[in-house]
Amino acid sequence: MADRPVEELGFEEARAELEVIVAAIDHGDVDLDTLSAKVARAGALLAHCRTRITATRAQVEDLVASFDDDPEELGRGPAPTEEPF
């Protein structure tokens, strides 16, 4: 897992690798010689996940905001002017 650059990982891959590293550190399964490298990798994975979440949140907010736009601009036809019933 750690051989791939963090930037090439999808969110789920990065999250899964981060969970493995954190679990190994929590259980004391990381020797002192590799601890620094594991912590650095975990930091990079965390930053990558946060960036992906932020980008996705912005996309969702833009999409939701577009729902308030003029329906004709969105290709749904004219907005109803009165209740059909």
PALUMDO-527446 format. One record per residue: chain; residue in three letters; x, y, z of N, C-alpha, C in turn. Coordinates in pm, 1 decimal, padded with zeros to 6 digits. Layout:
<atoms>
chain->A, resn->ALA, n_xx->X, n_yy->Y, n_zz->Z, ca_xx->X, ca_yy->Y, ca_zz->Z, c_xx->X, c_yy->Y, c_zz->Z;
...
</atoms>
This chain:
<atoms>
chain->A, resn->MET, n_xx->00080.4, n_yy->-00119.4, n_zz->00000.0, ca_xx->00000.0, ca_yy->00000.0, ca_zz->00000.0, c_xx->00084.8, c_yy->00126.1, c_zz->00000.0;
chain->A, resn->ALA, n_xx->00184.8, n_yy->00131.4, n_zz->00083.1, ca_xx->00261.4, ca_yy->00254.0, ca_zz->00102.3, c_xx->00350.3, c_yy->00287.4, c_zz->-00016.7;
chain->A, resn->ASP, n_xx->00360.9, n_yy->00197.3, n_zz->-00112.0, ca_xx->00446.7, ca_yy->00223.5, ca_zz->-00227.1, c_xx->00386.1, c_yy->00325.4, c_zz->-00322.9;
chain->A, resn->ARG, n_xx->00255.6, n_yy->00335.5, n_zz->-00326.5, ca_xx->00188.8, ca_yy->00429.3, ca_zz->-00418.9, c_xx->00190.6, c_yy->00569.4, c_zz->-00360.5;
chain->A, resn->PRO, n_xx->00214.3, n_yy->00668.5, n_zz->-00443.9, ca_xx->00206.7, ca_yy->00806.0, ca_zz->-00394.7, c_xx->00065.1, c_yy->00835.9, c_zz->-00344.0;
chain->A, resn->VAL, n_xx->00056.3, n_yy->00910.8, n_zz->-00237.3, ca_xx->-00072.6, ca_yy->00941.5, ca_zz->-00176.0, c_xx->-00167.1, c_yy->01006.5, c_zz->-00276.6;
chain->A, resn->GLU, n_xx->-00115.4, n_yy->01092.7, n_zz->-00361.2, ca_xx->-00198.0, ca_yy->01165.7, ca_zz->-00457.3, c_xx->-00268.3, c_yy->01073.2, c_zz->-00556.7;
chain->A, resn->GLU, n_xx->-00216.4, n_yy->00953.5, n_zz->-00575.5, ca_xx->-00276.6, ca_yy->00858.0, ca_zz->-00669.1, c_xx->-00388.3, c_yy->00776.0, c_zz->-00605.9;
chain->A, resn->LEU, n_xx->-00403.9, n_yy->00784.9, n_zz->-00476.1, ca_xx->-00503.0, ca_yy->00703.9, ca_zz->-00406.0, c_xx->-00639.0, c_yy->00769.8, c_zz->-00408.8;
chain->A, resn->GLY, n_xx->-00740.8, n_yy->00687.1, n_zz->-00420.9, ca_xx->-00876.5, ca_yy->00735.8, ca_zz->-00403.6, c_xx->-00902.6, c_yy->00755.5, c_zz->-00255.4;
chain->A, resn->PHE, n_xx->-01013.8, n_yy->00817.4, n_zz->-00224.5, ca_xx->-01046.7, ca_yy->00844.1, ca_zz->-00085.0, c_xx->-01052.2, c_yy->00715.1, c_zz->-00002.9;
chain->A, resn->GLU, n_xx->-01124.3, n_yy->00616.1, n_zz->-00051.8, ca_xx->-01140.5, ca_yy->00491.6, ca_zz->00024.3, c_xx->-01007.9, c_yy->00418.3, c_zz->00044.4;
chain->A, resn->GLU, n_xx->-00923.5, n_yy->00419.2, n_zz->-00057.3, ca_xx->-00791.8, ca_yy->00356.1, ca_zz->-00042.7, c_xx->-00709.0, c_yy->00427.5, c_zz->00063.5;
chain->A, resn->ALA, n_xx->-00710.0, n_yy->00559.9, n_zz->00058.6, ca_xx->-00633.0, ca_yy->00639.1, ca_zz->00155.2, c_xx->-00686.9, c_yy->00619.4, c_zz->00295.9;
chain->A, resn->ARG, n_xx->-00818.7, n_yy->00619.5, n_zz->00309.2, ca_xx->-00880.1, ca_yy->00599.7, ca_zz->00440.5, c_xx->-00846.7, c_yy->00462.4, c_zz->00497.6;
chain->A, resn->ALA, n_xx->-00853.5, n_yy->00361.1, n_zz->00413.4, ca_xx->-00824.0, ca_yy->00224.6, ca_zz->00458.6, c_xx->-00678.6, c_yy->00212.1, c_zz->00502.7;
chain->A, resn->GLU, n_xx->-00586.9, n_yy->00269.9, n_zz->00426.3, ca_xx->-00445.3, ca_yy->00263.8, ca_zz->00464.2, c_xx->-00421.9, c_yy->00339.7, c_zz->00594.0;
chain->A, resn->LEU, n_xx->-00487.1, n_yy->00453.0, n_zz->00608.6, ca_xx->-00474.5, ca_yy->00531.0, ca_zz->00731.5, c_xx->-00523.5, c_yy->00450.6, c_zz->00851.5;
chain->A, resn->GLU, n_xx->-00634.9, n_yy->00381.5, n_zz->00836.0, ca_xx->-00686.9, ca_yy->00297.6, ca_zz->00944.1, c_xx->-00589.1, c_yy->00187.6, c_zz->00982.9;
chain->A, resn->VAL, n_xx->-00524.6, n_yy->00127.3, n_zz->00884.0, ca_xx->-00426.7, ca_yy->00021.3, ca_zz->00911.6, c_xx->-00308.9, c_yy->00077.5, c_zz->00991.6;
chain->A, resn->ILE, n_xx->-00260.4, n_yy->00193.6, n_zz->00950.2, ca_xx->-00146.4, ca_yy->00254.9, ca_zz->01019.7, c_xx->-00183.6, c_yy->00291.3, c_zz->01162.5;
chain->A, resn->VAL, n_xx->-00299.2, n_yy->00353.8, n_zz->01179.7, ca_xx->-00341.5, ca_yy->00394.3, ca_zz->01314.3, c_xx->-00360.4, c_yy->00272.3, c_zz->01403.6;
chain->A, resn->ALA, n_xx->-00421.3, n_yy->00167.9, n_zz->01351.1, ca_xx->-00440.7, ca_yy->00045.5, ca_zz->01429.7, c_xx->-00307.0, c_yy->-00015.7, c_zz->01470.0;
chain->A, resn->ALA, n_xx->-00212.4, n_yy->-00018.1, n_zz->01377.7, ca_xx->-00080.6, ca_yy->-00074.6, ca_zz->01408.5, c_xx->-00011.3, c_yy->00006.1, c_zz->01517.6;
chain->A, resn->ILE, n_xx->-00020.6, n_yy->00138.3, n_zz->01509.4, ca_xx->00041.3, ca_yy->00223.4, ca_zz->01611.9, c_xx->-00029.2, c_yy->00204.4, c_zz->01745.1;
chain->A, resn->ASP, n_xx->-00163.7, n_yy->00200.2, n_zz->01743.2, ca_xx->-00240.5, ca_yy->00181.0, ca_zz->01866.9, c_xx->-00207.3, c_yy->00050.0, c_zz->01936.6;
chain->A, resn->HIS, n_xx->-00183.4, n_yy->-00053.9, n_zz->01856.9, ca_xx->-00153.7, ca_yy->-00184.9, ca_zz->01914.0, c_xx->-00005.6, c_yy->-00205.3, c_zz->01944.1;
chain->A, resn->GLY, n_xx->00074.9, n_yy->-00105.1, n_zz->01915.8, ca_xx->00218.6, ca_yy->-00117.2, ca_zz->01941.3, c_xx->00289.5, c_yy->-00208.2, c_zz->01842.9;
chain->A, resn->ASP, n_xx->00232.7, n_yy->-00224.3, n_zz->01723.9, ca_xx->00289.8, ca_yy->-00313.7, ca_zz->01623.6, c_xx->00392.7, c_yy->-00245.8, c_zz->01533.5;
chain->A, resn->VAL, n_xx->00430.4, n_yy->-00122.5, n_zz->01564.5, ca_xx->00525.3, ca_yy->-00047.8, ca_zz->01482.5, c_xx->00652.6, c_yy->-00029.2, c_zz->01563.9;
chain->A, resn->ASP, n_xx->00763.6, n_yy->-00074.8, n_zz->01508.3, ca_xx->00888.8, ca_yy->-00058.0, ca_zz->01580.8, c_xx->00937.3, c_yy->00086.9, c_zz->01569.8;
chain->A, resn->LEU, n_xx->01022.1, n_yy->00123.9, n_zz->01658.2, ca_xx->01069.1, ca_yy->00261.5, ca_zz->01667.1, c_xx->01137.6, c_yy->00307.3, c_zz->01539.6;
chain->A, resn->ASP, n_xx->01203.6, n_yy->00217.8, n_zz->01469.4, ca_xx->01275.4, ca_yy->00254.9, ca_zz->01346.9, c_xx->01181.4, c_yy->00296.4, c_zz->01233.6;
chain->A, resn->THR, n_xx->01059.9, n_yy->00245.3, n_zz->01232.7, ca_xx->00965.9, ca_yy->00279.7, ca_zz->01125.0, c_xx->00853.7, c_yy->00372.0, c_zz->01170.7;
chain->A, resn->LEU, n_xx->00849.6, n_yy->00402.7, n_zz->01299.1, ca_xx->00741.2, ca_yy->00485.2, ca_zz->01352.5, c_xx->00733.8, c_yy->00621.3, c_zz->01284.5;
chain->A, resn->SER, n_xx->00846.8, n_yy->00685.9, n_zz->01268.7, ca_xx->00848.2, ca_yy->00818.9, ca_zz->01207.5, c_xx->00793.1, c_yy->00815.2, c_zz->01065.1;
chain->A, resn->ALA, n_xx->00832.3, n_yy->00717.2, n_zz->00988.1, ca_xx->00783.8, ca_yy->00704.7, ca_zz->00850.9, c_xx->00633.5, c_yy->00676.4, c_zz->00848.6;
chain->A, resn->LYS, n_xx->00586.3, n_yy->00593.2, n_zz->00940.5, ca_xx->00442.8, ca_yy->00562.0, ca_zz->00946.7, c_xx->00361.9, c_yy->00686.1, c_zz->00984.2;
chain->A, resn->VAL, n_xx->00412.5, n_yy->00763.3, n_zz->01080.5, ca_xx->00341.8, ca_yy->00884.8, ca_zz->01121.4, c_xx->00339.4, c_yy->00986.1, c_zz->01007.2;
chain->A, resn->ALA, n_xx->00448.9, n_yy->00999.3, n_zz->00934.5, ca_xx->00453.0, ca_yy->01091.3, ca_zz->00820.4, c_xx->00355.2, c_yy->01046.0, c_zz->00712.2;
chain->A, resn->ARG, n_xx->00350.8, n_yy->00918.5, n_zz->00684.8, ca_xx->00257.5, ca_yy->00866.0, ca_zz->00584.3, c_xx->00113.5, c_yy->00888.6, c_zz->00630.1;
chain->A, resn->ALA, n_xx->00087.0, n_yy->00864.7, n_zz->00757.1, ca_xx->-00047.0, ca_yy->00886.3, ca_zz->00810.5, c_xx->-00087.1, c_yy->01033.1, c_zz->00796.9;
chain->A, resn->GLY, n_xx->00003.8, n_yy->01123.4, n_zz->00822.4, ca_xx->-00024.9, ca_yy->01265.8, ca_zz->00807.5, c_xx->-00057.4, c_yy->01301.8, c_zz->00663.5;
chain->A, resn->ALA, n_xx->00017.4, n_yy->01245.9, n_zz->00570.5, ca_xx->-00007.6, ca_yy->01272.0, ca_zz->00428.8, c_xx->-00142.3, c_yy->01213.3, c_zz->00385.9;
chain->A, resn->LEU, n_xx->-00174.0, n_yy->01095.2, n_zz->00434.9, ca_xx->-00302.3, ca_yy->01032.7, ca_zz->00402.5, c_xx->-00419.0, c_yy->01114.2, c_zz->00459.0;
chain->A, resn->LEU, n_xx->-00402.8, n_yy->01161.1, n_zz->00580.8, ca_xx->-00506.8, ca_yy->01241.2, ca_zz->00643.7, c_xx->-00529.9, c_yy->01371.1, c_zz->00566.3;
chain->A, resn->ALA, n_xx->-00422.5, n_yy->01436.9, n_zz->00528.5, ca_xx->-00434.6, ca_yy->01561.1, ca_zz->00450.4, c_xx->-00503.6, c_yy->01533.7, c_zz->00317.1;
chain->A, resn->HIS, n_xx->-00468.5, n_yy->01423.4, n_zz->00253.0, ca_xx->-00530.1, ca_yy->01385.9, ca_zz->00124.9, c_xx->-00680.0, c_yy->01361.9, c_zz->00142.4;
chain->A, resn->CYS, n_xx->-00717.4, n_yy->01289.7, n_zz->00247.2, ca_xx->-00859.4, ca_yy->01262.7, ca_zz->00272.4, c_xx->-00935.1, c_yy->01392.8, c_zz->00298.7;
chain->A, resn->ARG, n_xx->-00876.3, n_yy->01480.4, n_zz->00377.1, ca_xx->-00941.7, ca_yy->01608.9, ca_zz->00405.7, c_xx->-00960.2, c_yy->01690.6, c_zz->00277.9;
chain->A, resn->THR, n_xx->-00860.6, n_yy->01688.7, n_zz->00191.2, ca_xx->-00870.5, ca_yy->01761.5, ca_zz->00064.5, c_xx->-00982.4, c_yy->01705.3, c_zz->-00021.3;
chain->A, resn->ARG, n_xx->-00991.3, n_yy->01573.5, n_zz->-00027.8, ca_xx->-01097.4, ca_yy->01510.0, ca_zz->-00107.0, c_xx->-01235.4, c_yy->01541.8, c_zz->-00050.3;
chain->A, resn->ILE, n_xx->-01247.5, n_yy->01541.1, n_zz->00083.0, ca_xx->-01374.9, ca_yy->01572.8, ca_zz->00147.3, c_xx->-01413.7, c_yy->01717.9, c_zz->00119.3;
chain->A, resn->THR, n_xx->-01317.3, n_yy->01807.7, n_zz->00131.7, ca_xx->-01343.9, ca_yy->01949.5, ca_zz->00106.5, c_xx->-01388.5, c_yy->01972.5, c_zz->-00036.9;
chain->A, resn->ALA, n_xx->-01320.9, n_yy->01908.7, n_zz->-00131.8, ca_xx->-01356.7, ca_yy->01924.2, ca_zz->-00273.2, c_xx->-01496.3, c_yy->01868.5, c_zz->-00300.3;
chain->A, resn->THR, n_xx->-01527.0, n_yy->01754.5, n_zz->-00243.3, ca_xx->-01658.3, ca_yy->01694.2, ca_zz->-00263.1, c_xx->-01767.0, c_yy->01779.5, c_zz->-00199.1;
chain->A, resn->ARG, n_xx->-01739.6, n_yy->01830.9, n_zz->-00080.3, ca_xx->-01836.6, ca_yy->01918.0, ca_zz->-00013.8, c_xx->-01866.4, c_yy->02040.4, c_zz->-00100.9;
chain->A, resn->ALA, n_xx->-01763.7, n_yy->02100.3, n_zz->-00158.6, ca_xx->-01782.3, ca_yy->02217.5, ca_zz->-00244.3, c_xx->-01866.9, c_yy->02182.4, c_zz->-00366.7;
chain->A, resn->GLN, n_xx->-01842.1, n_yy->02065.1, n_zz->-00425.8, ca_xx->-01920.2, ca_yy->02022.1, ca_zz->-00541.9, c_xx->-02067.4, c_yy->02002.0, c_zz->-00504.6;
chain->A, resn->VAL, n_xx->-02091.3, n_yy->01941.5, n_zz->-00389.5, ca_xx->-02228.6, ca_yy->01918.0, ca_zz->-00345.2, c_xx->-02297.5, c_yy->02051.3, c_zz->-00315.6;
chain->A, resn->GLU, n_xx->-02227.5, n_yy->02142.4, n_zz->-00248.8, ca_xx->-02285.7, ca_yy->02273.3, ca_zz->-00219.3, c_xx->-02318.9, c_yy->02348.9, c_zz->-00347.9;
chain->A, resn->ASP, n_xx->-02230.8, n_yy->02341.1, n_zz->-00447.7, ca_xx->-02258.6, ca_yy->02405.2, ca_zz->-00576.7, c_xx->-02382.0, c_yy->02343.6, c_zz->-00643.0;
chain->A, resn->LEU, n_xx->-02391.6, n_yy->02212.1, n_zz->-00637.1, ca_xx->-02506.3, ca_yy->02143.9, ca_zz->-00696.0, c_xx->-02635.0, c_yy->02183.0, c_zz->-00624.8;
chain->A, resn->VAL, n_xx->-02632.5, n_yy->02182.6, n_zz->-00493.1, ca_xx->-02751.2, ca_yy->02219.6, ca_zz->-00416.4, c_xx->-02789.0, c_yy->02365.3, c_zz->-00445.0;
chain->A, resn->ALA, n_xx->-02690.6, n_yy->02452.8, n_zz->-00453.6, ca_xx->-02717.3, ca_yy->02593.0, ca_zz->-00484.4, c_xx->-02779.6, c_yy->02607.1, c_zz->-00622.7;
chain->A, resn->SER, n_xx->-02742.3, n_yy->02520.2, n_zz->-00714.5, ca_xx->-02798.4, ca_yy->02528.0, ca_zz->-00849.9, c_xx->-02946.6, c_yy->02492.8, c_zz->-00851.4;
chain->A, resn->PHE, n_xx->-02995.1, n_yy->02422.4, n_zz->-00749.9, ca_xx->-03137.2, ca_yy->02390.2, ca_zz->-00742.3, c_xx->-03221.2, c_yy->02516.8, c_zz->-00726.2;
chain->A, resn->ASP, n_xx->-03161.7, n_yy->02621.7, n_zz->-00672.6, ca_xx->-03232.1, ca_yy->02747.8, ca_zz->-00653.0, c_xx->-03229.3, c_yy->02834.4, c_zz->-00778.1;
chain->A, resn->ASP, n_xx->-03151.1, n_yy->02794.2, n_zz->-00877.5, ca_xx->-03143.0, ca_yy->02870.9, ca_zz->-01002.0, c_xx->-03273.7, c_yy->02861.6, c_zz->-01079.2;
chain->A, resn->ASP, n_xx->-03282.4, n_yy->02940.7, n_zz->-01183.6, ca_xx->-03398.3, ca_yy->02940.8, ca_zz->-01271.8, c_xx->-03413.3, c_yy->02802.5, c_zz->-01335.3;
chain->A, resn->PRO, n_xx->-03529.8, n_yy->02738.6, n_zz->-01320.4, ca_xx->-03547.7, ca_yy->02603.9, ca_zz->-01375.9, c_xx->-03526.1, c_yy->02597.2, c_zz->-01527.0;
chain->A, resn->GLU, n_xx->-03554.5, n_yy->02705.4, n_zz->-01598.4, ca_xx->-03533.4, ca_yy->02704.0, ca_zz->-01743.6, c_xx->-03386.0, c_yy->02690.2, c_zz->-01777.0;
chain->A, resn->GLU, n_xx->-03299.6, n_yy->02748.0, n_zz->-01695.0, ca_xx->-03155.1, ca_yy->02737.5, ca_zz->-01718.0, c_xx->-03106.5, c_yy->02595.9, c_zz->-01695.1;
chain->A, resn->LEU, n_xx->-03175.5, n_yy->02522.4, n_zz->-01611.0, ca_xx->-03135.1, ca_yy->02386.1, ca_zz->-01578.7, c_xx->-03195.1, c_yy->02283.3, c_zz->-01673.4;
chain->A, resn->GLY, n_xx->-03272.4, n_yy->02331.2, n_zz->-01773.2, ca_xx->-03327.2, ca_yy->02240.0, ca_zz->-01872.0, c_xx->-03451.0, c_yy->02165.7, c_zz->-01827.3;
chain->A, resn->ARG, n_xx->-03517.3, n_yy->02215.7, n_zz->-01723.9, ca_xx->-03636.5, ca_yy->02147.3, ca_zz->-01674.9, c_xx->-03763.9, c_yy->02214.5, c_zz->-01724.4;
chain->A, resn->GLY, n_xx->-03751.7, n_yy->02311.7, n_zz->-01811.8, ca_xx->-03868.5, ca_yy->02380.4, ca_zz->-01861.8, c_xx->-03908.5, c_yy->02493.7, c_zz->-01770.7;
chain->A, resn->PRO, n_xx->-04016.6, n_yy->02560.8, n_zz->-01806.5, ca_xx->-04058.1, ca_yy->02676.7, ca_zz->-01727.7, c_xx->-04108.7, c_yy->02637.0, c_zz->-01589.8;
chain->A, resn->ALA, n_xx->-04090.1, n_yy->02726.6, n_zz->-01495.4, ca_xx->-04138.4, ca_yy->02704.5, ca_zz->-01361.0, c_xx->-04289.2, c_yy->02719.6, c_zz->-01359.2;
chain->A, resn->PRO, n_xx->-04360.2, n_yy->02637.0, n_zz->-01282.6, ca_xx->-04504.5, ca_yy->02651.2, ca_zz->-01275.4, c_xx->-04540.6, c_yy->02787.2, c_zz->-01215.6;
chain->A, resn->THR, n_xx->-04642.4, n_yy->02849.2, n_zz->-01270.7, ca_xx->-04682.5, ca_yy->02980.7, ca_zz->-01222.2, c_xx->-04797.1, c_yy->02971.4, c_zz->-01123.9;
chain->A, resn->GLU, n_xx->-04870.7, n_yy->02861.5, n_zz->-01123.9, ca_xx->-04979.2, ca_yy->02844.2, ca_zz->-01028.6, c_xx->-04994.4, c_yy->02696.8, c_zz->-00996.7;
chain->A, resn->GLU, n_xx->-05065.2, n_yy->02669.1, n_zz->-00889.5, ca_xx->-05087.3, ca_yy->02531.2, ca_zz->-00847.4, c_xx->-05173.3, c_yy->02458.8, c_zz->-00950.3;
chain->A, resn->PRO, n_xx->-05142.2, n_yy->02333.1, n_zz->-00985.4, ca_xx->-05218.5, ca_yy->02260.7, ca_zz->-01086.8, c_xx->-05356.2, c_yy->02214.7, c_zz->-01036.6;
chain->A, resn->PHE, n_xx->-05384.7, n_yy->02222.2, n_zz->-00907.5, ca_xx->-05512.4, ca_yy->02173.3, ca_zz->-00854.1, c_xx->-05588.8, c_yy->02283.0, c_zz->-00787.3;
</atoms>
